[in-house]
């Protein structure tokens, strides 16, 4: 997946520390992330993803939703596929509205 911002909000008091082959999904620009110390957010191990981000995560991050679909298709058919473009303008409007909020 090309590096792009992911938006959502955090509402947790847990502390998550990754180890082994588990990697973060992203790095935090604003917020506490997994544990408030290492500026990481979420976890990925193989094709399993977890995140503390809430707030209609997939609709506000259509590029990540597409990425998950592409991974599933690749797993099923054994070849890389690129999805046909859809009009995601409303979803990206929601995405950008969160990115541009003054915090």
N, C-alpha and C positions, 0 to 999 in steps of 0.2 A: 504494500500500500504506500502510495506517495505520502510524504509527511504533510499532514494538514491538522488544523486545530480540531479538538473535540470539545464540545461544550456540554454543560450540565451543572448540577449543583450537588454539593456534598452535604450529607446530613447523617453524620455518624460520630461515634466516640471511640471506635475500635482502633487498634493499631495493627497494621499488617506489615510484616517484613518478609521479603521474598528471599528464597534460597534455592540452591540446586540449579536446575535448568529453567526455572520460572523467571520470566522477564517482565518488566513493566510494559503496559500498553503505551504509556506516554509519560511526559514530564510536566509537572505543574507549573503554570505561569502565575495563576492566582488561586489561593486555597492551600489546604493542608495536605491533600493527597493521601497516600496510604498510611503514613505515620507521622506527618508533620516535621520530619527530619531530613529525609533523603530526596524530597521533591519528586517522587515517583507517583504515578497513578495507575491503579488497576494491575492486573496480572494476566500473563499469557503463558500457557504451557501447551505446546503443540497447537491444536486448534480449539483450545478451551480458553475462553476469555472471562474475566471477572472485573468489575469496576464498582467504585463507590459513587459514580456519577448517576444522578437521578434527573428527573425533569424531562420526560419524553426523550430519552437518550437517542434512540435510533431515528425518529423523525427529525430531530434537530442536527443529526450527523449523517446525512444520506450517503456520504462518501464511505463511512464506516459500514453502513448497512450493505452497500454494494460490495465492499471488500469481503464481508462475511458470506454473501451469496457466491461470489467468485471462488472463495476457498471451498465452499461446499460442492460447487460444480467441478472444481479441479479434483477434489477427493473422489467424487463419484465417477468421473469420466477419465481421470488420469491425464488430462491435458489442461493447459492454461486457457482460460476463456476470458474475453472482454465483453462485458454487458453492453447492450445497445443503450444509447443515451436516452434518458427520459427527461421530461420537463420537471426538474427539481427546484424551480425558482422559488416557490413558496417555502420549501424546506430550507433552502439556503438563506432566504430572507430571515427566517426564524433563527438560523445559526448565526448569521451576522449580527442580528439584533442583540444576541447574548454577548458576542465577542466585543461589541462596541459599547456595552453598558459601563458606565463609570462606577467603579467599586470603591 
